[in-house]
Amino acid sequence: MFENLSDRLERSFKILKGEGKITEINVAETLKDVRRALLDADVNYKVAKSFTDTVRQKAMGMNVLTAVKPGQLMVKIVHDELAELMGGEAADLKLTGRPAVILMSGLQGSGKTTFTGKLANLLKTKQHRKPLLVACDVYRPAAIQQLTVVAGQIGVPVYSEPENKNVNEIARHAIQEAKAKGNDVVIIDTAGRLAVDEQMMDEIASLKEAVNPDETLFVVDSMTGQDAVNTAKEFNDRLDFDGVVLTKLDGDTRGGAALSIRTVVTKPIKFIGTGEKMEAIDVFHPSRMADRILGMGDVVTLVERAQEQFDEEEAKRLQKKIQKNKFDFNDFLGQIEQIKKMGNLKDLAGMIPGVGKAIKDVDIDDNAFNGIEAIIRSMTPKERTTPEILNQSRRQRIAKGSGTSIQEVNRLIKQFDQTRKMMKMVTGSGMRGMMGKMKGMPGMPKM
């Protein structure tokens, strides 16, 4: 996401490169290019014009310090204004009810049901909530089954009444069920609908009035670009929702929805979906998104994702094994599983400053670990714990069992040996030490 916009903005700032000071002429030329870049990214025209006008006023009103080049100053101004354009600060869910009720709304095909599962998983794993999902899509064939499958992946219950078509009744019964079973959050998945479908819009407006939700979220497919913003405005006029969810931000999208929607509907973007996995959900942080748009990476989110998978007791256990040179293929497999849980590999790499641009045309397959896992799982328990016994005949058997070549098996074992040696060298600080150092860095989240 935003790759084309990032490139265009970078080219725009080059106009100021080498300039000794900011002037009306070079600022106007730069911002003309910035405005074109925003429009090409499908940003609303009025939003793009207002944005560049604000940047111009701030740029002309600033004294450039001797140590700061005009190009650097412009990047900072644009960064700050991009963050402000997208909301300034992250917006939390306000869940005060007992149970708290979240009503999901949006167009059909926006990824609403999948996101419902992701949100439930987030509340369950990070906030230790006990969510109940409610199937209120009574029109789409297999909608209840889809929600049930999604809920099964995260171990969350679903309330449904397959024969009942009255969504208000279903939702009220679900809330009663939640109170009886001790579920403290109820997330209502509704049918996708068009804003021009008066009957369907009346239905969800009536449902909102019936359950009085703590939060009403509008889920929108970011790949629909400017249409997403227009649809959001129409839904907001009817529902007065509390926040926006942008899905499919990992796809080939120009990003105009993320940049325009906050201004047009005056409601915050609360979450973004970045993949198919149930863990592929992030709280929307405007400043971090501005970092990524300008090619600065997003180290804070990367560290947060690593922390979510970081188990201090497990780290201590591994450190002892590494010190004794006992790190084995079972441990190696466990580390791979942790990395995979952190999310889309290309998305993770793009969070490292400078890397996003370098890999924009590189296809990083999320199945890249499959061959490695197949090789390790084709080993016997003794071979995993004692890699030293992996002679040629054992390697040939492993290659055959994993559907790989003997060269791939040899390469993995060689890489494993090199990794084990390197880990032993740095075990003095280890993961715990590295995380401790990161903890003191400016902007890093608290452990």
Buried (B, 14 or more C-beta within 10 A) or exposed (E): BBBBBBBBBBEBBEBBEEBEEBBEEBBBBBBEBBBBBBBBBBBBEEBBBBBBEBBBEBBEEBEBEEEEBBBBBBBBBBBBBBBBBBBEEBBEBEBEBEBBBBBBBBBEEBBBBBBBBBBBBBBBEEEEBBBBBBBBBBBEEEBBEBBBEBBEEBEBBBBBBEEEEBBBEBBBBBBEBBBEEEBBBBBBBBBBBEBEEEEBBEBBBEBBEBBEBBBBBBBBBBBBBBBBBBBBBBBBEBBEBBBBBBBBBBEEBBBBBBBBBBBBBEBBBBBBBBBEBBBBBBBBBBBBBBBBBBBBBBBBBBBBBBBEBBEEEBBEEBBEBBBEEEBBBEBBBEBBEBBBEBBBBBBBBBBBBEBBBEBBEEEEEBEEBEBBBBBBEBBEEEBBBEBEEBEEEBBEBBBEBBEBEEEBBBBBBEEBEEEBEEBBEEBEEBBBBEBEEBEEEEEBEEE
